Amino acid sequence: MGKLYIVPTPIGNLEDITLRAIRILKEVALILAEDTRTSGKLLHHFEINTPMQSHHMHNEHKTVDGLVKRLQNRVEDIALISDAGTPAISDPGFLLTRACIENGIEVECLPGATAFVPALVNSGFPNDRFVFEGFLPVKKGRQTRLKLLAEETRTMIFYESPHKLVKTLAHFSEFFGEDRAISVSRELTKLYEETVRGTVKHVLEYYTEKPPKGEIVIVVKGKN
């Protein structure tokens, strides 16, 4: 029976990949990639010639059973990667991991890059306990979730896209209060990496004047 490796990839700076990750990606029989074009650049950079197959949120429900059967019937290993960071953390990967575990297939997740850890540490907020929320609901359930989180005393972490950041910050102002301390990190490990800290009001004004680009992590201090 084969083995599934969950392999984190750099969130920006290619130097953040581990030596072990490179070795595993060279040794497995197949790499499941969220976007083969994006991952192709990474594999080319590190001279990894392993075959790739597309595995993303739009097809994973259809491909999981076939991949499980392949791992059960062949003595070969498969690696799962996402476009950036650790698979299954707000990225595809959970369904396949769960299916493998349920079918007795060994799963091993390598340590590596993920965006929320440096953003949390950069914020300067308490990080002995925190809540990872990922992406908030787009419409249904969003206000209910924000009302609940308004009473959360632990540091909270959110992912957001650049074109929705200002709207989300406006919601934070409404539900958490404009004086709540937050930290917004974007383009982590990349050339134009930036962390803006302050009150919700201050950060909202900043990004209203300077529309952001790139991947974004919002860290919100818990309620006092």
C-alpha positions in Angstrom: 0.0 0.0 0.0 1.2 3.5 -0.8 1.6 6.5 1.5 0.3 10.0 1.2 2.7 12.9 2.0 1.3 16.3 2.8 4.1 18.7 1.7 4.1 22.4 2.5 5.4 24.7 -0.2 6.8 28.3 0.2 4.2 31.1 0.6 6.5 33.4 -1.4 10.3 33.1 -0.9 11.4 29.9 -2.6 14.2 29.5 0.0 11.6 28.6 2.6 11.1 25.1 1.2 12.8 22.4 3.3 15.4 19.9 2.1 13.2 17.1 3.1 10.3 18.5 1.1 12.5 18.6 -2.0 13.6 15.0 -1.5 10.0 13.7 -1.0 8.8 15.5 -4.1 11.6 13.9 -6.1 10.9 10.4 -4.7 7.1 10.0 -4.9 5.4 8.6 -8.0 2.9 11.5 -8.3 2.4 15.0 -7.1 -1.1 16.3 -6.6 -1.1 20.1 -7.2 -3.7 22.7 -6.7 -2.6 24.5 -9.9 -0.1 22.6 -12.0 1.0 25.8 -13.8 1.9 27.5 -10.5 3.5 24.4 -9.0 5.3 23.7 -12.3 7.4 26.8 -11.7 8.4 25.6 -8.2 9.3 22.1 -9.4 11.3 23.5 -12.3 13.3 25.7 -10.0 14.3 22.7 -7.8 14.7 20.4 -10.8 11.9 18.1 -9.7 10.6 16.0 -12.6 7.9 14.0 -10.9 4.6 13.8 -12.8 1.8 16.1 -11.6 -2.0 15.8 -11.5 -4.5 18.6 -10.8 -6.2 18.3 -7.4 -8.2 21.4 -6.3 -11.5 22.4 -4.7 -13.5 22.0 -7.9 -12.5 18.4 -8.6 -11.4 16.8 -5.3 -14.8 15.3 -4.5 -14.6 13.4 -7.8 -10.9 12.3 -7.6 -10.6 11.2 -3.9 -11.9 7.7 -4.4 -9.6 7.0 -7.4 -6.6 8.2 -5.5 -7.4 6.1 -2.5 -7.7 3.0 -4.7 -4.4 3.9 -6.4 -2.7 4.1 -3.0 -4.3 0.8 -1.9 -3.4 -1.1 -5.0 0.1 0.2 -5.8 3.3 0.2 -3.8 4.0 3.9 -4.6 3.7 7.1 -2.7 1.9 10.3 -3.6 2.6 13.9 -2.4 -0.1 16.6 -2.0 0.9 20.2 -2.4 -1.0 23.5 -2.6 -0.1 26.7 -4.5 1.5 28.0 -1.3 1.7 27.0 2.3 0.4 23.8 4.0 -2.3 21.8 2.2 -5.7 21.6 4.0 -5.2 24.9 5.8 -7.8 26.9 3.9 -6.7 24.9 0.9 -7.7 21.5 -0.6 -6.4 18.5 1.3 -8.8 17.7 4.1 -11.0 15.3 2.0 -8.2 13.2 0.7 -6.4 13.1 4.1 -9.6 11.9 5.8 -10.4 9.3 3.1 -6.8 7.9 3.4 -7.1 7.6 7.2 -10.5 6.0 7.0 -9.1 3.4 4.6 -6.0 2.6 6.6 -3.5 4.4 4.3 -0.6 6.0 6.1 -0.5 9.8 6.0 2.5 12.0 6.9 2.4 15.8 7.0 5.8 17.5 6.7 6.4 20.7 8.7 6.8 23.8 6.7 5.5 27.2 5.6 2.1 28.5 6.5 1.0 32.1 6.4 -0.7 32.6 9.7 2.2 31.8 12.0 4.5 34.7 11.0 1.5 37.0 10.8 0.6 36.1 14.4 4.1 36.5 15.7 4.5 39.8 13.8 1.4 41.2 15.4 2.8 41.3 18.9 -0.5 40.1 20.3 -0.7 37.2 22.8 0.0 34.0 21.0 -0.1 31.4 23.8 -3.7 30.8 22.8 -5.3 31.9 19.6 -8.3 31.1 17.3 -7.7 30.4 13.6 -10.8 31.4 11.6 -9.5 31.3 8.1 -11.9 32.9 5.6 -15.1 34.3 7.1 -18.4 33.2 5.4 -19.0 35.4 2.4 -22.7 36.0 3.0 -24.8 33.5 5.0 -23.7 33.3 8.6 -21.2 36.1 8.4 -22.9 38.4 10.8 -23.7 35.6 13.2 -20.1 34.6 13.2 -18.8 38.1 13.8 -21.3 38.6 16.7 -19.9 35.5 18.4 -16.3 36.4 17.8 -16.9 39.9 19.2 -16.8 38.2 22.7 -13.7 36.1 22.0 -10.9 36.9 24.4 -8.2 35.0 22.5 -6.2 36.4 19.6 -8.1 35.8 16.3 -6.6 35.1 12.9 -8.3 35.5 9.5 -7.4 35.1 5.9 -8.8 37.6 3.4 -8.5 38.5 -0.3 -7.2 42.0 -1.2 -10.5 43.2 -2.9 -12.5 42.3 0.2 -10.2 43.6 2.9 -11.7 47.1 3.3 -15.2 45.6 3.5 -14.1 43.1 6.2 -12.3 45.8 8.2 -15.5 47.8 8.1 -17.4 44.8 9.5 -14.7 44.5 12.2 -15.3 48.2 13.1 -19.0 47.5 13.4 -18.8 44.3 15.4 -15.5 44.6 17.3 -15.4 48.4 17.7 -13.2 50.8 15.8 -10.7 50.9 18.7 -9.9 47.2 18.7 -6.2 46.5 18.0 -5.4 44.6 14.8 -2.5 43.8 12.6 -2.7 43.2 8.9 0.2 41.3 7.1 0.4 41.0 3.4 2.8 39.5 0.8 4.6 37.6 3.6 8.2 36.5 2.7 7.9 38.4 -0.6 9.6 41.6 -1.9 6.9 44.0 -0.8 6.0 42.3 2.5 4.1 44.7 4.8 2.6 44.6 8.3 0.3 47.5 9.3 -0.6 47.6 13.0 -3.1 49.9 14.9 -6.7 50.2 15.7 -9.4 49.0 13.3 -10.1 52.6 12.4 -6.5 53.4 11.6 -5.9 50.3 9.5 -9.3 50.8 7.7 -8.3 54.3 6.8 -4.9 53.2 5.6 -6.1 50.6 3.2 -9.0 52.7 2.0 -6.4 55.2 0.8 -4.0 52.5 -0.4 -5.9 49.5 -1.9 -3.9 46.4 -1.0 -2.5 43.7 -3.3 -1.4 40.1 -2.5 -2.3 37.5 0.1 -3.5 38.9 3.4 -3.6 37.7 7.0 -5.5 39.7 9.6 -4.8 39.3 13.3 -7.2 40.7 15.8 -6.5 41.1 19.5 -9.1 39.4 21.7 -11.6 41.3 23.8 -10.2 42.7 27.0 
